[in-house]
Amino acid sequence: MKNLLIAAGAMVGVIGMRMILSLTVSEQAAEVFCRTALGILFFYYAIRIGVNRRKRKNVAEAKTA
C-alpha cells in the first residue's frame, strides 16, 4: 500500500512539472518530459513489484524450512 501512495505522489509530481514546463519552456518539452518520466516510473514499479514478491517468497520459504 505504501508503494502505491508513493507512485501516486510521483505521478502528481510529474504532472506538476509538466504544467510548469509547458508554461515556462514549451508544450513539446513538457510532453517529452512527461512521457519519459511516466515510462520510467511504470517500469521501475513493475520491476519493484517483482523483486518484492520474490523477497516475500524467499522469506516465507525460510520460515517454513
N, C-alpha and C positions, 0 to 999 in steps of 0.2 A: 504494500500500500504506500509505503514511504517513497519507493521509486516512482510510482505513478504520480504522486504530488510533485516530485522533483522534475519529472518530464513535463508535466503541465506548466510548471513555473518557467521552465526553459523555453517552452513554446510561446508563452506570454512575453518573455524577454525578446525572443526573435521577432515577434510581431511588433513590439515596441520599437526595436531597432529598425525594422523595415519602414515604419512610419517616419522615424527621424531621418533615415537615409533618403526617403522619397521627397521629403521637404527640403533637405539641405543639398543633396547631390543630384540625383535624378531617379526617375522611376525605374529605369533599366538596371541601374546599380542596386537598387533596393530589391528588385526581383531576383537578380543573380544571387545576392546575399541570402535572401530568404530560401530559395531553392537549395542552395548549397548547405546552409545551416540545418534545414529540416531533414535533408538526406543524411547528413552526418548524425543527427540526433536519432533518426529512425534506426540506422544500422548499429549505432552504439548501444541503444537499449535492446535491440533484438539480440545482439551478441551477449549483452549483460544478463538477459533472462536465461539464455542457455547455460552460461557459466554458473549462475546462481542455482539453477536446477541440478547441475552436475555436483556442485558442492553439497547441496542438501542431500542428494542421493548418497554421496560418499559418507556423510556424517551419519545418516540412517543406517547404512551398512556397517559402519564401525561400531555403532551402539548394539546392533544385534549380534555381532561376531564376538 
